[in-house]
Amino acid sequence: MTAKMRLIHWLCRIVLAAVFIYSGYVKSELNHSTLQFASAISGYKVVPEKFVYPLAQYFPWIEIALGAWILIGWKIGWSSMAASGLMLFFIGLLSITLYRGIDTNCGCFGFGDRITWKTIVRDGSLFIPALYLVIESWIRMRKKQAALTPTASQT
């Protein structure tokens, strides 16, 4: 991996890790925000009410764990794939909510941020480093497999 590629790799990991850790923290009980996050989840009108509070209670910890895994590089291919999937889910959820005309709080990075096209573009831009890490991981894995596979001249 070239120095430029290594720099891009690390920038993507740091950005993603910071986003997920910060996002999880501001919604978590560590920040005393579980009820506010539950209110934001409820505003989307897609989750049955009995699941809103448990989701608000545990989901921030999933974000924090995912951010930590990306930062330390644990199973980076799988971690970045999970981050990509989560970002696509968020983009889809925000888009559907906006399309339905529901005026609600995003709850992405705190509270008081209404869902707009700007919110969707912001989340879309955060999808880019996650996707980069997925593709880079896949390419690296393919190169490693190719190096381990004997060629016809070696057999």
N, C-alpha and C positions, 0 to 999 in steps of 0.2 A: 504494500500500500504506500503510495507516495505521500510526501509531507502535506501536500494540499488536500488529498483525500482524507488523511488522518485528522486534519484540522476541521474539515467539514463534518466528519463523523463525530468528533467530540463536541462541536458546536450544536449539532442536532441533538445529541444526548443530553447536553447541559440544558438546552432550551426546553426540551420535552420534560426532563426530570423536574426542572424548576416549575414549569406550568402545572404538572400533575401534583407535585408536592404542595405548592402554594394553593392551588384550587381545592385540594382535599382539606388542607388546614383551615381555610377560611369558612368551610362548610361544616367542620367537625365540632365535636363537643370540646375539643381543646380550645376552641375559640368561642365556645358557648353559643353556637349558631345552629344547632340541630333543628330547633323549632322554626327558625327562619328558612332553612333549607327545605324542611318539610312543607312549608307554605309555598315555596317556589315549585316544588315537585307537584303539589296539588294544583297549582295554577295551570299546568300543562293539560290537565284533564285527560290523562291517558292511563294513570295508575289508579286502581281501586283504592279507596280511602284506607282500608285496613292494612295496605302495604306501604302507604306513604311514610309513616314514621319509622318503621324498620329500615326502609330503603334510605331515608335521610340519616339514620343512625350509622349504618354500616358502609354505605357507598363511599363516603369520604376516605375511609381507611383503605379501600381498594385503590382509590386514586393515589394515595400516599405511598402504598406498597408498590404500585406500578412505577411511580416516579423514582422510588429508591432502586428498584430493580434495573431500570434503564440507566440510572446514574452509575451504579456499580458494575453494570455490564452483564448481569446475570441472565443467561439465555437471551441475549440481545435480539436475536431473530424473533423469538416468540414474544418477548416483551414489547418490541416495537410493533409486531403484528397485533397484539392486544391493544396497544395505544392507537394504532390506525383504525382498528375496528370500533373502538370507543369514540374516536373523533368522527368517524362516518355516522355512527349512531347519533351523536350530538347534533351534527349538521342536519341529518334527516329530521330529528325531533324538532329542532328549531325551525326548520323550513315548513314542516307540517303545521306547527303551532301558528306561525306567521300567516300561512296560507288560510288557515281556519279562521283567522281574524281575532284570535285570542290575544288580548293585551295583557301580558303577564311578565313577571320578573324572570330573567334568564337564570339567575342563581349560579352562573358559571364561575365567576371570580369574586363573589360577594353578592350583595343585594342592592337593589335599586337600579339595576341595569335592565332596561326593557328590551324585549326581543325586537330587533330590526334587521334589515338586510346587512347593516354594518356588523352586527353580532355574528351573522352567518359567515360573512367574509372573514372576520377575525378567526373564527373556529376553522374555517377552510384553510387559512394560511398556517394554522398550527398542524394541520394534517400533513403538510409538505415535509417537515423534518421526520415525521413518523414514517411516511411512505419511503423517504430516502433510505432510512435505516433498514426497512424491510427489503427493499431492492438490493441494497449493498450486501446485506446478510445472505440473501439468496445467491448473489453472484459469487461471494466468497465461498459459500458452501459448494457451488458447482465447480469452482476452480479446484477446491480441495479434493472433491470426488474425482475430477479429471486427472489430478496428479497421482491419485492412488490406484486408478484403473490402469491395468497393463495394456499397452498398445499391441498391435499385431506383430511389430518387430521385436517386442520383448518376450513373446511366447514361443 
